[in-house]
Each structure stands twice: as structure tokens, then as C-alpha cells.
Amino acid sequence: MITKLTTIAVAALLPFAVLAEEPAPKTPGYELKNRSSFTAADDTRAPFWPIGWSRRVTQAPPTAAAPAVVKSTIDPNHYKITSILLGSPSLAVINGRAYEEGEYLKTPRSKDAAPAGQVAPLRIRVQQITDSAVILQHAEQMVTVPFSRPGLAAKGPARDLLLEDR
């Protein structure tokens, strides 16, 4: 059985072995006569780039030190929490917008906090939402903003109107 398989395999591969030994016929090769090239002046835009792209001119960095941006702090009085929804994910409505834990508050950029017209961005993150407060984080500062509803304040001593004698 094994000898039959080997003879069949040898017979099947024999024509390919004969073809591999034959030398390939020589054909004349292609010779490049003129090689094309493109050179452009330094002040022109390369024609192969998309329209609007231009070469960057490298300049030395300015030697004057950049002015430092003043660090800003979070004031809890600037934020009003109107509702809290605990669950997965927990949500809190802060200044009329819904945020979940890990999101950044949309805050206007203040020009008062930065010197010489620089804009200091505030990156305030909702760190944690609890049932009675929201913890906000800005850089290393963490502030707890309490959830308070002025309409639900205590109105004084409770009276039972049904038990009063009239």
C-alpha cells in the first residue's frame, strides 16, 4: 500500500521536476533611457500636495518666558444642584444640565482669572454623586456641593388641624 502511494506521488511530481530543470528562455530586458525628476523653488507650494497645504517654516522658539496662568479655585456657591438620580449611572442636574460621574462640567472661560488676556480653562470633573451632595474636582482641589431645595425647608412646628377644637 505504501509503495503504491509513493509511486503515485513520484509519478505526479515528475513532470514538475522536469519543468523546473529547464532553463527559462532569455528575453531582452528593459532599459530606462530618461529618468524624470521634479525640483521646485523653496518659496513655492509643491504641486503634489493638497490645495491649501504649505511648507512649514521652522523658526527659533521665542526667548521670552511664557507668562504663568493663575490657578483658579472652585467656589461651591457658583453651582446649584436641582436634582440627583442614583442608579447606574448616577445623574445630577448641575446648573440646569445633567451630568454623570466622570464627566466634565461645561463652564465659561473666565478672562478675569488669567493675566494679559490669556484664557484659563476650568476643567471641573464630577467626581462622585451621593444622595445629598455632589463632589466636584479641579486639579487637586475637591469641593462638596450640597443638594438643597429651598422649597422643601421646614415650615415651623407641625400642627394637626384635624384634632383641633373649633
N, C-alpha and C positions, 0 to 999 in steps of 0.2 A: 504494500500500500504506500509506504513512504517512498519507495523507488519510483512509483508511478507519478507521485506528486512532484518529485524533484525533476524527473524527465519532462513533465509538462511545463514546469516553471522555466527550465533551461530552454526548452523549445520556444516558449512565449517571449523570452527576453533575448534570444539570439539575434533576431533582426535588428533590434535596437542597438546591440553591441556592435554590429557591423556598420550601422549608420554613424555611430559615434567615432569610429576609427577613420572614416573617410575625411580627407581634408576639405574644408569649405572652399568654394571657388573664389578666386581673388577678384575683387571689384575695385575699380578706381575710387579712391577716397575723395572727399570734398575738401577743397582748399579755400579758405576765406581770403578774398583779394583785398577788400577795403573794410576796415573796422570803423563803425560810426562812433562819434563822441559828441558830447554837448558840454559847452562851457558858457557860463553866464557871468556877467559882472556882479560884484558883491552888492551893489545897491539895487538890483532888480529882483523881482519875485520869480522863483523857479516856476516854469510853466506847468510842471507836473503836479504841483501842489494844488489843493482845493482853493477856490476863489476866496479871498479874504485872509488866507494864511500868509504870514510873512516871517522872515528870518528874525530871530531874537537877537538883539544887540546886547551883549553882556557888558555891564557897567560895573565899576568897582562899588562895593557897598558903601553907603554913607558913613562917614566917620563920627557923626554926632550920635550920641546915645539916644535911644528911643525913650520918650517920657513914660514913666511908670503909670499904670492905670490904678486909680484909687479903688481899694476893696470896698464893696458895699455890703451892708448888713440887711437882714430880713427884719421887717417890722411886722409883728403879728396883727397890728391894727389895720394894716392895708388889705387884709384878706378876710372875707366873710364866707363862712360855710353855712349853706342853707339846707343841705340835706346830705345824709350818709346812708348808703345801702351796703350792708355787709353780705358777703357771699363770695362766689368765685366767678369773676373777680370782684373785689370790693370797689365801690364807686363813691366819690364825694363830689358835690357840686360846690366849687370854689369860685366866687365872683361871677356866678351865672354860667359857668362851664363845667361839664362833667369830666373828671379825671379819675384814673385808676392808679394803683400803686405802681411806681416806677416811671410814670410819665412826667414830663417837664411842663411847668406852668407857662402859659403864654403871657409874657409880661412886656409892657412897653419899655423901650430902651430909654434910659434917662441920660440927658446931656449934662445934668447938674452934677452927677457923680464923677464925671471924667474931666480931667483938665484939658485945656487947649482944644476943645471941640471934639475930643475923642469920645466915642460911644462905648460905654461899659456894658456889655451884655450880662444880664442876670440869668443864670441857669439854676432855677429853683425846681427841685425834684420832690415829688410826693413820695416820701419815704415809707410812711405807714398810715393806714386808715383804721381807727378804732371806733367803738360805738359812741364815744363822746368827744373825740378830737382827731385832728389830722396833724401828722408830724411832717414838716417841710424841711428840706436840707438845701443849703447853698454852700459849696466848698466844705469847710469843716464845721460850719455853724448849723445847728439843728434847733428848730423852733416848733413848739407845740401850739397850734391854733385851736382853741376850744370851739365846740359846736354849741351855739347858743341861739335860741329862738325867743326874741323879746315878747312875742305874743303869748308864750306859754309860761310867763312868770307867775308866781304865786300872787293871789289877789287879796290876801289877808286871811282872817280866821274863817274857817268853814262854818256855815250855818245850815242847819237842817230846816228848811222852810215848811216842810210838811208837819213837823212836830210842834210848831209854834202855835200858841193860842192867839186868836184874834178877837 
